[in-house]
Amino acid sequence: MSRVFKYNVGAVIILTLSLGIAAIVYGGGFLPFNLFTLIVWLSGPFGVYTLIYAVVSKEANRYFWSMIYLAIAAASLFYDAVNPIVVLGVLLISLAIIGSLAYLKVIKVK
C-alpha cells in the first residue's frame, strides 16, 4: 500500500527540513546569520515544492503561488545585486503567462 502526501503535509515537511538545515548552517558557523538569507531558506524550498506539486497536479493557483515564493526567494537572495523591481517584473510576466495557460485550459484552475 502506498501513501501519497497531500500538499499541506509535504509543505510542513519541506518547511521543517529547511528550517532545520538553516539552524545547522547558522548555528555551526558555516554562514553568518542574515535575515534576508533566512527568508531564502524558507521561501526557496517551499516555492520549489509548490512548483513541483503544481506540475504534477496541473493546478494554476499552485503555479501562481510557487512563482510568488520563488520571486521572494530571488529578491532576498540577490537583494544587493539585482533590483527587486526587476524581480517583480519577471514575476508579473510569469504570472501573465501562467494566467494565459489557465485561460487556454492547458492547466486547470481549482
C-alpha positions as CSV (number, residue, x, y, z in Angstrom):
1,M,0.0,0.0,0.0
2,S,1.5,3.3,-1.0
3,R,0.5,6.7,0.5
4,V,0.7,10.0,-1.3
5,F,1.4,13.2,0.5
6,K,-1.2,15.8,0.4
7,Y,0.0,19.4,-0.3
8,N,-0.1,20.7,3.2
9,V,1.7,17.6,4.7
10,G,4.5,17.9,2.2
11,A,4.7,21.7,2.8
12,V,5.1,21.2,6.5
13,I,7.9,18.6,5.9
14,I,9.7,21.0,3.5
15,L,9.5,24.0,5.8
16,T,10.7,21.9,8.8
17,L,13.6,20.5,6.8
18,S,14.7,23.9,5.5
19,L,14.5,25.4,9.0
20,G,16.5,22.5,10.4
21,I,19.2,22.8,7.8
22,A,19.3,26.6,8.2
23,A,19.7,26.1,12.0
24,I,22.6,23.8,11.4
25,V,24.2,26.1,8.9
26,Y,23.8,29.2,11.0
27,G,24.5,27.5,14.4
28,G,27.5,25.7,13.1
29,G,29.1,28.9,11.9
30,F,29.2,27.9,8.2
31,L,27.4,31.2,7.3
32,P,26.9,34.4,9.2
33,F,23.2,35.0,10.1
34,N,21.4,37.3,7.8
35,L,17.7,37.9,7.8
36,F,17.5,38.0,4.0
37,T,19.1,34.7,3.6
38,L,16.8,33.2,6.3
39,I,13.9,34.3,4.1
40,V,15.5,32.5,1.2
41,W,15.8,29.3,3.4
42,L,12.1,29.4,3.9
43,S,10.6,30.6,0.6
44,G,13.0,29.0,-1.8
45,P,12.5,25.3,-1.0
46,F,8.8,26.0,-0.4
47,G,8.5,27.6,-3.8
48,V,10.2,24.7,-5.5
49,Y,8.0,22.2,-3.7
50,T,4.9,24.2,-4.7
51,L,6.1,24.3,-8.3
52,I,6.7,20.6,-8.4
53,Y,3.3,20.0,-6.9
54,A,1.7,22.3,-9.4
55,V,3.3,20.5,-12.3
56,V,2.1,17.1,-11.0
57,S,-1.4,18.3,-10.2
58,K,-1.6,20.9,-13.1
59,E,-3.3,23.4,-10.8
60,A,-2.9,27.0,-11.9
61,N,-3.2,28.5,-8.5
62,R,-0.2,26.5,-7.3
63,Y,1.8,27.9,-10.2
64,F,0.9,31.4,-9.1
65,W,1.9,30.8,-5.5
66,S,5.1,29.0,-6.5
67,M,6.2,31.9,-8.6
68,I,5.5,34.3,-5.8
69,Y,7.5,32.3,-3.3
70,L,10.4,31.9,-5.8
71,A,10.3,35.7,-6.5
72,I,10.5,36.4,-2.8
73,A,13.5,34.0,-2.5
74,A,15.2,35.5,-5.5
75,A,14.7,39.1,-4.3
76,S,16.0,38.1,-0.8
77,L,19.0,36.2,-2.2
78,F,20.1,38.8,-4.7
79,Y,19.0,42.0,-2.9
80,D,22.4,43.6,-3.2
81,A,23.0,42.6,-6.9
82,V,19.6,42.8,-8.6
83,N,17.0,45.5,-8.2
84,P,13.8,44.0,-6.6
85,I,11.7,45.8,-9.2
86,V,13.4,43.6,-11.9
87,V,12.3,40.5,-9.9
88,L,8.8,42.0,-9.6
89,G,8.8,42.4,-13.4
90,V,9.8,38.8,-14.0
91,L,7.1,37.7,-11.5
92,L,4.4,39.7,-13.3
93,I,5.4,38.3,-16.7
94,S,5.4,34.7,-15.4
95,L,2.1,35.2,-13.8
96,A,0.7,36.6,-17.1
97,I,2.0,33.5,-18.9
98,I,0.5,31.1,-16.3
99,G,-2.8,33.0,-16.4
100,S,-2.9,32.7,-20.2
101,L,-2.2,29.0,-20.0
102,A,-5.0,28.6,-17.4
103,Y,-7.4,30.6,-19.7
104,L,-6.5,28.4,-22.7
105,K,-7.2,25.4,-20.4
106,V,-3.7,23.9,-20.7
107,I,-3.7,23.9,-16.9
108,K,-6.7,23.8,-14.7
109,V,-7.8,26.2,-12.0
110,K,-9.2,24.9,-8.7
